Amino acid sequence: MMKIAILEYNAARRAVMQDCLRDRFHSFESVFFDDASEMLGFLKDHLASALIISLDHDLDFKPQPNGEMLDAGTGRQVADFLALHAPVCPVIIHTTNSVAGDGMEFLLRDAHWQTHRVYPWGDLEWISTLWFKTIRNAIVDSARPRQNPDRPVTS
């Protein structure tokens, strides 16, 4: 089954994203991560089945049962991993950290990954409008057959 993999630490944003995907893309498995290392472990085993990947950059520290705080990493760690592999799907970068987002985008484009940027605004409304529209368009565009510029198009 094709998978939509999303790195997003905020529970409210994840819930809205999940609702959007469940409504329109219920035939694909949506997998959410709030920790870069957990997403990397998943991608090591499932990169070939990724339909789309969406990355936040700045992740919150995660409280542990012993009271310590675990560094959940950053979206850049996932982008670094992806840049070492052949592109398999579009990547959406959805972060308010414009400098880090630019770095992720440049890195992935240099590695020939198709990228799209979403700049969050307001509270959660950007998810059901801009983010979801970008996800939908990237999925639809990647499903279209690519035309070979060396061959004439025939009807």
C-alpha positions as CSV (number, residue, x, y, z in Angstrom):
1,M,0.0,0.0,0.0
2,M,1.3,3.5,-0.9
3,K,2.0,5.7,2.1
4,I,1.8,9.4,3.0
5,A,4.5,10.1,5.5
6,I,4.3,13.3,7.6
7,L,6.7,14.7,10.1
8,E,4.7,17.0,12.4
9,Y,5.0,17.3,16.1
10,N,1.9,19.4,16.9
11,A,-1.1,17.2,17.8
12,A,-3.7,19.8,16.7
13,R,-2.0,20.1,13.3
14,R,-1.7,16.3,12.9
15,A,-5.4,15.9,13.7
16,V,-6.4,18.4,11.0
17,M,-4.0,16.9,8.5
18,Q,-5.4,13.4,9.3
19,D,-9.0,14.6,8.7
20,C,-8.1,16.1,5.4
21,L,-6.3,13.0,4.2
22,R,-8.9,10.6,5.5
23,D,-11.6,12.5,3.6
24,R,-9.9,12.5,0.2
25,F,-7.1,10.0,0.3
26,H,-8.5,7.2,2.5
27,S,-7.2,4.5,0.1
28,F,-3.6,5.4,1.2
29,E,-2.0,4.9,4.6
30,S,-1.1,8.1,6.4
31,V,1.7,7.7,8.8
32,F,2.6,10.5,11.2
33,F,5.8,11.1,13.1
34,D,6.8,13.6,15.8
35,D,10.4,12.5,15.9
36,A,12.9,12.6,13.0
37,S,14.7,9.4,14.1
38,E,11.4,7.5,14.1
39,M,10.6,8.7,10.6
40,L,14.0,7.8,9.4
41,G,13.5,4.2,10.7
42,F,10.2,4.0,8.9
43,L,11.7,5.4,5.6
44,K,14.6,3.0,5.7
45,D,12.0,0.2,5.4
46,H,9.3,1.9,3.4
47,L,10.8,4.6,1.2
48,A,9.9,2.7,-2.0
49,S,6.2,2.8,-1.0
50,A,6.1,6.5,-0.2
51,L,3.4,8.4,-2.3
52,I,4.3,11.7,-0.7
53,I,6.4,13.0,2.2
54,S,5.6,16.2,4.2
55,L,8.3,17.7,6.5
56,D,8.2,20.2,9.3
57,H,11.6,21.4,10.4
58,D,11.5,22.4,14.1
59,L,10.3,19.7,16.4
60,D,9.5,19.9,20.1
61,F,11.4,18.1,22.7
62,K,9.5,15.0,23.9
63,P,9.0,14.4,27.6
64,Q,10.2,10.9,28.7
65,P,8.7,8.8,31.6
66,N,11.8,9.5,33.7
67,G,11.2,13.3,33.4
68,E,14.0,13.9,30.9
69,M,13.3,15.7,27.6
70,L,14.3,13.9,24.4
71,D,15.5,15.9,21.4
72,A,13.1,14.9,18.5
73,G,15.6,16.2,15.9
74,T,14.6,18.2,12.8
75,G,13.2,17.8,9.4
76,R,16.6,18.5,8.0
77,Q,17.8,15.1,9.2
78,V,15.1,13.5,7.1
79,A,15.9,15.7,4.1
80,D,19.6,14.7,4.5
81,F,18.6,11.0,4.4
82,L,16.3,11.6,1.3
83,A,19.1,13.4,-0.5
84,L,21.2,10.2,-0.4
85,H,18.5,8.2,-2.2
86,A,16.9,8.4,-5.6
87,P,13.7,10.4,-5.6
88,V,10.5,8.3,-5.3
89,C,7.8,10.9,-4.6
90,P,7.2,14.6,-4.1
91,V,8.2,16.3,-0.8
92,I,6.2,19.0,0.8
93,I,8.1,21.3,3.2
94,H,5.7,22.9,5.7
95,T,7.7,25.0,8.2
96,T,7.6,28.5,9.6
97,N,11.4,28.4,9.8
98,S,12.1,30.0,6.4
99,V,15.9,29.7,6.6
100,A,15.8,26.0,7.5
101,G,13.0,25.4,5.0
102,D,15.1,27.0,2.3
103,G,18.1,24.7,3.2
104,M,15.9,21.6,3.0
105,E,14.4,22.7,-0.3
106,F,17.8,23.5,-1.9
107,L,19.3,20.2,-0.6
108,L,16.4,18.1,-2.0
109,R,16.2,19.9,-5.3
110,D,20.0,19.4,-5.8
111,A,19.3,15.7,-5.3
112,H,16.6,15.9,-7.9
113,W,13.6,15.5,-5.6
114,Q,10.4,17.3,-6.5
115,T,9.7,19.8,-3.7
116,H,6.8,22.1,-2.8
117,R,6.8,24.7,-0.1
118,V,3.9,25.6,2.2
119,Y,4.3,28.6,4.5
120,P,2.0,28.1,7.5
121,W,-0.1,31.1,8.5
122,G,-2.8,31.8,11.0
123,D,-3.6,28.9,13.4
124,L,-4.7,25.7,11.6
125,E,-6.6,27.1,8.6
126,W,-3.5,26.8,6.3
127,I,-3.7,23.0,6.6
128,S,-7.1,22.5,5.0
129,T,-6.5,25.1,2.4
130,L,-2.9,25.6,1.3
131,W,-1.3,22.4,2.6
132,F,-4.0,20.0,1.5
133,K,-4.2,21.7,-2.0
134,T,-0.4,21.3,-2.3
135,I,-0.6,17.6,-1.2
136,R,-3.5,16.9,-3.6
137,N,-1.8,18.6,-6.6
138,A,1.5,16.9,-6.0
139,I,-0.2,13.5,-5.8
140,V,-2.2,14.1,-9.0
141,D,0.8,15.5,-10.9
142,S,3.0,12.6,-9.9
143,A,0.4,10.2,-11.2
144,R,0.4,11.7,-14.7
145,P,2.6,10.0,-17.2
146,R,5.7,12.0,-18.1
147,Q,6.1,13.1,-21.7
148,N,9.4,12.4,-23.3
149,P,10.5,15.7,-25.0
150,D,12.4,13.7,-27.6
151,R,9.3,12.0,-28.8
152,P,6.4,13.8,-30.5
153,V,3.1,13.6,-28.8
154,T,0.5,11.7,-30.8
155,S,-3.2,11.5,-30.3
